[in-house]
């Protein structure tokens, strides 16, 4: 976060320098307020770029076996540009190298881990192990070291979701 602030200050100084050069080249016909105005626009421009580049940057850091299965976007009144293009504030990733498939009777069960990334003042990462019944399309979170299912949180998964298609491609 400190480096982001430093970068925003330098972007503002650079844009203010461009304003100063433009004012000098115009023979000081441009108003004096152009320098701080361009400095402020430079800082805001950097901040907007940083916020929208976060999702692509985090995706580039993921291993090749990771697949983004859902994203969350948000609009915020203190960021009016998010009403034009909503800002990605979180996403969920499935690491396909950790899929464990087993047969239980006639049902195919797949155990996997979902990683949740959230953009806050510091990036938050959490993970949860799940068990998905590909035939019944039911998913349940597993808890503890012995991976006990929490049946109270059992939920149905639609076959058209990216998560289901990634975990159960042949279903």
Backbone as CSV, one residue per row, in Angstrom:
resi,resn,N_x,N_y,N_z,CA_x,CA_y,CA_z,C_x,C_y,C_z
1,UNK,0.823,-1.186,0.000,0.000,0.000,0.000,0.870,1.253,0.000
2,UNK,1.998,1.218,0.681,2.907,2.357,0.698,3.443,2.628,-0.702
3,UNK,3.782,1.556,-1.425,4.329,1.731,-2.773,3.266,2.254,-3.725
4,UNK,2.029,1.892,-3.493,0.945,2.420,-4.317,0.812,3.925,-4.105
5,UNK,0.938,4.370,-2.864,0.871,5.796,-2.561,2.041,6.544,-3.198
6,UNK,3.234,5.974,-3.100,4.417,6.587,-3.709,4.234,6.689,-5.225
7,UNK,3.731,5.618,-5.840,3.517,5.628,-7.282,2.476,6.672,-7.677
8,UNK,1.417,6.814,-6.885,0.385,7.809,-7.186,0.965,9.221,-7.087
9,UNK,1.811,9.474,-6.098,2.437,10.790,-5.959,3.326,11.078,-7.167
10,UNK,4.116,10.107,-7.578,4.985,10.325,-8.735,4.184,10.486,-10.029
11,UNK,3.064,9.780,-10.162,2.205,9.974,-11.329,1.645,11.394,-11.330
12,UNK,1.268,11.884,-10.156,0.772,13.257,-10.045,1.846,14.275,-10.369
13,UNK,3.067,14.037,-9.866,4.173,14.950,-10.165,4.493,14.951,-11.657
14,UNK,4.469,13.789,-12.278,4.735,13.710,-13.715,3.689,14.441,-14.525
15,UNK,2.409,14.260,-14.168,1.331,14.940,-14.893,1.393,16.448,-14.645
16,UNK,1.747,16.865,-13.426,1.899,18.292,-13.143,3.063,18.863,-13.955
17,UNK,4.122,18.082,-14.112,5.246,18.518,-14.950,4.831,18.701,-16.398
18,UNK,3.997,17.817,-16.899,3.478,17.971,-18.265,2.663,19.261,-18.354
19,UNK,1.856,19.541,-17.333,1.078,20.782,-17.316,1.969,22.003,-17.293
20,UNK,3.050,21.943,-16.534,3.990,23.050,-16.461,4.676,23.279,-17.810
21,UNK,5.067,22.200,-18.469,5.698,22.312,-19.795,4.704,22.885,-20.805
22,UNK,3.457,22.413,-20.777,2.441,22.946,-21.693,2.207,24.438,-21.446
23,UNK,2.220,24.837,-20.207,2.022,26.259,-19.877,3.188,27.089,-20.395
24,UNK,4.407,26.565,-20.240,5.585,27.288,-20.729,5.582,27.368,-22.261
25,UNK,5.223,26.257,-22.928,5.198,26.248,-24.385,4.129,27.172,-24.962
26,UNK,3.066,27.391,-24.222,2.005,28.272,-24.696,2.305,29.740,-24.416
27,UNK,3.482,30.016,-23.892,3.820,31.407,-23.555,3.025,31.893,-22.368
28,UNK,2.724,31.020,-21.461,1.960,31.290,-20.238,0.542,31.794,-20.535
29,UNK,0.022,31.381,-21.708,-1.371,31.709,-22.026,-2.327,30.747,-21.328
30,UNK,-1.870,29.531,-21.035,-2.701,28.603,-20.266,-2.794,29.101,-18.831
31,UNK,-3.936,28.876,-18.176,-4.091,29.367,-16.792,-3.152,28.619,-15.826
32,UNK,-2.838,29.252,-14.719,-1.922,28.677,-13.732,-2.494,27.419,-13.085
33,UNK,-3.803,27.315,-13.012,-4.423,26.168,-12.342,-4.272,24.881,-13.139
34,UNK,-3.767,24.946,-14.380,-3.610,23.747,-15.200,-2.586,22.787,-14.585
35,UNK,-1.590,23.328,-13.900,-0.536,22.482,-13.317,-1.096,21.610,-12.192
36,UNK,-1.733,22.172,-11.149,-2.280,21.280,-10.112,-3.446,20.430,-10.605
37,UNK,-4.212,20.940,-11.573,-5.323,20.150,-12.105,-4.808,18.899,-12.799
38,UNK,-3.776,19.047,-13.637,-3.205,17.874,-14.284,-2.523,16.956,-13.270
39,UNK,-1.938,17.530,-12.218,-1.352,16.698,-11.161,-2.408,15.834,-10.488
40,UNK,-3.541,16.423,-10.160,-4.639,15.663,-9.555,-5.211,14.617,-10.486
41,UNK,-5.366,14.990,-11.765,-5.869,14.025,-12.740,-4.887,12.873,-12.937
42,UNK,-3.598,13.173,-12.847,-2.592,12.111,-12.960,-2.690,11.126,-11.808
43,UNK,-2.898,11.628,-10.603,-3.031,10.743,-9.434,-4.302,9.905,-9.521
44,UNK,-5.405,10.544,-9.904,-6.662,9.802,-10.033,-6.552,8.782,-11.157
45,UNK,-5.933,9.165,-12.261,-5.751,8.244,-13.382,-4.934,7.022,-12.995
46,UNK,-3.866,7.240,-12.215,-3.068,6.100,-11.758,-3.907,5.194,-10.859
47,UNK,-4.664,5.778,-9.943,-5.471,4.989,-9.011,-6.512,4.156,-9.755
48,UNK,-7.155,4.745,-10.746,-8.149,4.018,-11.540,-7.478,2.866,-12.282
49,UNK,-6.329,3.139,-12.888,-5.598,2.082,-13.600,-5.209,0.953,-12.642
50,UNK,-4.720,1.300,-11.471,-4.295,0.290,-10.495,-5.474,-0.580,-10.059
51,UNK,-6.609,0.042,-9.812,-7.780,-0.714,-9.351,-8.276,-1.692,-10.417
52,UNK,-8.311,-1.267,-11.665,-8.807,-2.138,-12.725,-7.780,-3.179,-13.158
53,UNK,-6.501,-2.937,-12.931,-5.461,-3.893,-13.313,-5.270,-4.974,-12.249
54,UNK,-5.867,-4.824,-11.069,-5.664,-5.767,-9.962,-6.066,-7.185,-10.352
55,UNK,-7.233,-7.351,-10.953,-7.717,-8.684,-11.297,-6.796,-9.370,-12.307
56,UNK,-6.405,-8.664,-13.347,-5.501,-9.249,-14.347,-4.139,-9.574,-13.740
57,UNK,-3.662,-8.714,-12.862,-2.369,-8.953,-12.205,-2.425,-10.208,-11.332
58,UNK,-3.473,-10.354,-10.558,-3.611,-11.531,-9.698,-3.789,-12.803,-10.520
59,UNK,-4.533,-12.710,-11.614,-4.711,-13.866,-12.488,-3.378,-14.313,-13.087
60,UNK,-2.536,-13.367,-13.432,-1.234,-13.698,-14.019,-0.322,-14.393,-13.014
61,UNK,-0.545,-14.181,-11.730,0.268,-14.814,-10.687,-0.165,-16.247,-10.386
62,UNK,-1.321,-16.654,-10.855,-1.835,-17.992,-10.560,-1.091,-19.046,-11.373
63,UNK,-1.019,-20.276,-10.852,-0.388,-21.344,-11.641,-1.257,-21.706,-12.855
64,UNK,-0.660,-22.412,-13.797,-1.372,-22.766,-15.029,-2.563,-23.677,-14.761
65,UNK,-2.518,-24.445,-13.674,-3.608,-25.373,-13.372,-4.797,-24.691,-12.693
66,UNK,-4.678,-23.404,-12.378,-5.758,-22.682,-11.701,-6.747,-22.134,-12.723
67,UNK,-8.028,-22.208,-12.375,-9.091,-21.715,-13.242,-10.030,-20.838,-12.427
68,UNK,-10.285,-19.643,-12.917,-11.223,-18.731,-12.248,-12.633,-19.215,-12.543
69,UNK,-13.396,-19.518,-11.471,-14.744,-20.051,-11.642,-15.834,-19.025,-11.347
70,UNK,-15.481,-17.932,-10.675,-16.464,-16.870,-10.467,-15.755,-15.567,-10.123
71,UNK,-16.397,-14.470,-10.475,-15.891,-13.144,-10.135,-17.018,-12.334,-9.519
72,UNK,-16.640,-11.350,-8.735,-17.610,-10.433,-8.138,-17.228,-9.015,-8.517
73,UNK,-18.191,-8.263,-8.992,-17.965,-6.858,-9.315,-18.831,-6.000,-8.405
74,UNK,-18.419,-4.755,-8.267,-19.134,-3.863,-7.366,-19.095,-2.437,-7.912
75,UNK,-20.085,-1.668,-7.527,-20.136,-0.233,-7.829,-20.088,0.506,-6.501
76,UNK,-19.307,1.585,-6.458,-19.145,2.344,-5.225,-19.332,3.830,-5.506
77,UNK,-20.096,4.500,-4.681,-20.396,5.901,-4.951,-19.162,6.781,-4.829
78,UNK,-18.175,6.407,-4.010,-16.963,7.212,-3.885,-15.977,6.940,-5.026
79,UNK,-16.318,5.995,-5.889,-15.570,5.729,-7.119,-16.563,5.808,-8.267
80,UNK,-16.893,7.006,-8.721,-17.977,7.143,-9.702,-17.703,6.432,-11.022
81,UNK,-16.458,6.179,-11.362,-16.154,5.474,-12.608,-16.613,4.023,-12.563
82,UNK,-16.869,3.475,-11.377,-17.343,2.093,-11.286,-18.801,1.959,-11.726
83,UNK,-19.518,3.069,-11.877,-20.873,2.997,-12.409,-20.847,2.806,-13.919
84,UNK,-19.745,3.186,-14.563,-19.590,2.972,-16.001,-19.093,1.555,-16.253
85,UNK,-18.005,1.177,-15.583,-17.439,-0.175,-15.686,-17.274,-0.690,-14.260
86,UNK,-18.090,-1.652,-13.811,-17.976,-2.150,-12.440,-16.580,-2.715,-12.153
87,UNK,-16.139,-2.539,-10.916,-14.807,-2.939,-10.473,-14.841,-4.370,-9.940
88,UNK,-13.896,-5.198,-10.361,-13.798,-6.560,-9.838,-13.196,-6.488,-8.440
89,UNK,-13.959,-6.947,-7.442,-13.512,-6.855,-6.056,-13.168,-8.215,-5.455
90,UNK,-13.481,-9.287,-6.145,-13.169,-10.621,-5.633,-13.366,-11.665,-6.709
91,UNK,-12.669,-12.783,-6.529,-12.847,-13.893,-7.456,-12.503,-15.196,-6.766
92,UNK,-13.043,-16.286,-7.301,-12.842,-17.619,-6.748,-12.101,-18.461,-7.770
93,UNK,-11.109,-19.223,-7.280,-10.232,-20.002,-8.146,-10.284,-21.463,-7.739
94,UNK,-10.308,-22.332,-8.734,-10.218,-23.772,-8.534,-8.866,-24.226,-9.062
95,UNK,-8.089,-24.901,-8.221,-6.804,-25.450,-8.658,-7.046,-26.885,-9.105
96,UNK,-7.001,-27.115,-10.412,-7.354,-28.428,-10.946,-6.307,-29.492,-10.651
97,UNK,-5.130,-29.098,-10.203,-4.126,-30.106,-9.867,-4.429,-30.779,-8.529
98,UNK,-5.373,-30.231,-7.772,-5.727,-30.789,-6.459,-7.036,-31.567,-6.474
99,UNK,-7.589,-31.877,-7.631,-8.842,-32.627,-7.690,-8.596,-34.082,-7.322
100,UNK,-9.413,-34.617,-6.423,-9.326,-36.018,-6.015,-10.685,-36.653,-6.324
101,UNK,-10.703,-37.577,-7.290,-11.939,-38.225,-7.703,-12.027,-39.612,-7.087
102,UNK,-13.223,-39.949,-6.589,-13.461,-41.266,-6.003,-14.868,-41.720,-6.365
103,UNK,-15.056,-43.022,-6.361,-16.368,-43.601,-6.636,-16.977,-44.064,-5.317
104,UNK,-18.253,-43.735,-5.119,-18.985,-44.175,-3.935,-20.289,-44.780,-4.435
105,UNK,-20.278,-46.088,-4.585,-21.443,-46.757,-5.167,-21.513,-46.390,-6.637
106,UNK,-22.621,-45.770,-7.031,-22.763,-45.357,-8.424,-22.494,-43.870,-8.608
107,UNK,-22.130,-43.200,-7.533,-21.886,-41.758,-7.588,-20.393,-41.473,-7.728
108,UNK,-20.101,-40.433,-8.492,-18.722,-39.977,-8.624,-18.555,-38.748,-7.739
109,UNK,-17.635,-38.826,-6.778,-17.372,-37.739,-5.839,-16.023,-37.117,-6.160
110,UNK,-15.968,-35.792,-6.127,-14.719,-35.081,-6.380,-14.460,-34.143,-5.214
111,UNK,-13.263,-34.278,-4.628,-12.833,-33.392,-3.546,-11.908,-32.348,-4.151
112,UNK,-12.120,-31.088,-3.775,-11.325,-29.994,-4.351,-11.236,-28.841,-3.374
113,UNK,-10.341,-27.915,-3.673,-10.145,-26.724,-2.845,-10.478,-25.497,-3.681
114,UNK,-11.302,-24.623,-3.113,-11.593,-23.331,-3.730,-10.823,-22.248,-2.982
115,UNK,-10.161,-21.397,-3.728,-9.432,-20.261,-3.161,-10.206,-18.993,-3.476
116,UNK,-10.388,-18.171,-2.472,-11.153,-16.929,-2.612,-10.212,-15.744,-2.426
117,UNK,-10.136,-14.883,-3.419,-9.313,-13.679,-3.376,-10.235,-12.476,-3.282
118,UNK,-9.934,-11.565,-2.339,-10.722,-10.349,-2.178,-9.802,-9.150,-2.174
119,UNK,-10.232,-8.119,-2.878,-9.458,-6.881,-2.912,-9.965,-5.978,-1.797
120,UNK,-9.104,-5.763,-0.808,-9.396,-4.845,0.284,-8.171,-3.960,0.454
121,UNK,-8.010,-3.327,1.608,-6.806,-2.504,1.792,-5.543,-3.357,1.689
122,UNK,-5.652,-4.623,2.090,-4.631,-5.630,1.784,-5.378,-6.800,1.150
123,UNK,-4.732,-7.467,0.228,-5.403,-8.574,-0.453,-5.661,-9.708,0.533
124,UNK,-6.889,-10.217,0.514,-7.289,-11.307,1.393,-7.423,-12.587,0.568
125,UNK,-6.853,-13.680,1.079,-6.960,-14.977,0.422,-7.451,-15.977,1.461
126,UNK,-8.488,-16.723,1.104,-8.981,-17.782,1.978,-9.217,-19.017,1.122
127,UNK,-9.267,-20.160,1.765,-9.505,-21.393,1.019,-10.438,-22.300,1.809
128,UNK,-11.129,-23.177,1.085,-12.076,-24.104,1.678,-12.096,-25.375,0.839
129,UNK,-12.061,-26.525,1.518,-12.161,-27.812,0.835,-13.628,-28.185,0.693
130,UNK,-13.988,-28.713,-0.477,-15.365,-29.106,-0.765,-15.395,-30.525,-1.317
131,UNK,-16.568,-31.133,-1.238,-16.837,-32.419,-1.853,-18.065,-32.237,-2.745
132,UNK,-17.916,-32.605,-4.022,-19.004,-32.431,-4.978,-19.405,-33.784,-5.530
133,UNK,-20.693,-34.083,-5.432,-21.260,-35.283,-6.036,-21.672,-34.903,-7.452
134,UNK,-20.921,-35.405,-8.439,-21.160,-35.024,-9.831,-22.507,-35.516,-10.350
135,UNK,-22.996,-36.645,-9.832,-24.258,-37.191,-10.320,-25.461,-36.484,-9.694
136,UNK,-25.416,-36.238,-8.399,-26.526,-35.561,-7.719,-26.403,-34.043,-7.779
137,UNK,-25.245,-33.542,-8.193,-24.963,-32.104,-8.275,-25.143,-31.420,-6.930
138,UNK,-24.599,-32.050,-5.901,-24.647,-31.486,-4.550,-23.226,-31.265,-4.064
139,UNK,-23.026,-30.115,-3.411,-21.709,-29.753,-2.911,-21.801,-29.475,-1.420
140,UNK,-20.809,-29.959,-0.682,-20.778,-29.771,0.763,-19.355,-29.380,1.174
141,UNK,-19.208,-28.387,2.069,-17.871,-28.046,2.553,-17.377,-29.090,3.548
142,UNK,-16.068,-29.291,3.579,-15.443,-30.222,4.511,-14.678,-29.412,5.545
143,UNK,-14.706,-29.893,6.796,-14.030,-29.146,7.855,-13.097,-30.044,8.642
144,UNK,-12.072,-29.433,9.204,-11.140,-30.143,10.066,-10.127,-30.969,9.297
145,UNK,-9.210,-31.564,10.062,-8.169,-32.395,9.457,-8.724,-33.709,8.919
146,UNK,-9.796,-34.211,9.548,-10.387,-35.472,9.085,-11.436,-35.236,7.996
147,UNK,-11.618,-33.990,7.566,-12.503,-33.610,6.457,-13.931,-34.116,6.637
148,UNK,-14.527,-33.729,7.731,-15.914,-34.094,8.014,-16.857,-33.186,7.228
149,UNK,-17.817,-33.735,6.522,-18.776,-32.905,5.776,-19.686,-32.122,6.725
150,UNK,-19.957,-30.881,6.378,-20.902,-30.051,7.128,-22.214,-30.066,6.348
151,UNK,-23.050,-31.047,6.661,-24.280,-31.281,5.904,-25.266,-30.128,6.001
152,UNK,-25.170,-29.329,7.043,-26.075,-28.185,7.169,-25.835,-27.163,6.059
153,UNK,-24.647,-27.195,5.446,-24.305,-26.240,4.396,-24.345,-26.870,3.002
154,UNK,-25.017,-28.007,2.888,-25.157,-28.686,1.600,-25.935,-27.799,0.637
155,UNK,-25.447,-27.704,-0.602,-26.167,-26.894,-1.589,-26.134,-27.571,-2.952
156,UNK,-27.122,-27.248,-3.742,-27.248,-27.787,-5.089,-26.440,-26.905,-6.049
157,UNK,-25.736,-27.528,-6.999,-24.926,-26.805,-7.976,-25.535,-27.044,-9.356
158,UNK,-25.798,-25.982,-10.068,-26.336,-26.087,-11.428,-25.264,-26.643,-12.364
159,UNK,-25.683,-27.442,-13.324,-24.751,-28.049,-14.264,-24.130,-27.074,-15.238
160,UNK,-24.687,-25.880,-15.349,-24.175,-24.895,-16.303,-23.122,-23.964,-15.706
161,UNK,-22.882,-24.056,-14.398,-21.921,-23.147,-13.760,-20.490,-23.519,-14.146
162,UNK,-19.607,-22.538,-14.204,-18.197,-22.833,-14.507,-17.557,-23.762,-13.484
163,UNK,-17.974,-23.673,-12.216,-17.423,-24.554,-11.191,-17.758,-26.009,-11.490
164,UNK,-19.015,-26.278,-11.791,-19.417,-27.653,-12.062,-18.737,-28.191,-13.316
165,UNK,-18.668,-27.367,-14.366,-18.010,-27.813,-15.612,-16.521,-28.061,-15.402
166,UNK,-15.874,-27.332,-14.490,-14.447,-27.520,-14.239,-14.186,-28.772,-13.386
167,UNK,-15.060,-29.023,-12.418,-14.853,-30.163,-11.506,-15.348,-31.447,-12.133
168,UNK,-16.473,-31.412,-12.808,-17.081,-32.607,-13.409,-17.213,-32.411,-14.927
169,UNK,-16.131,-32.462,-15.670,-16.232,-32.159,-17.108,-17.006,-33.201,-17.903
170,UNK,-17.081,-34.442,-17.449,-17.736,-35.514,-18.210,-19.147,-35.813,-17.719
171,UNK,-19.700,-34.931,-16.894,-21.033,-35.208,-16.338,-22.125,-34.649,-17.223
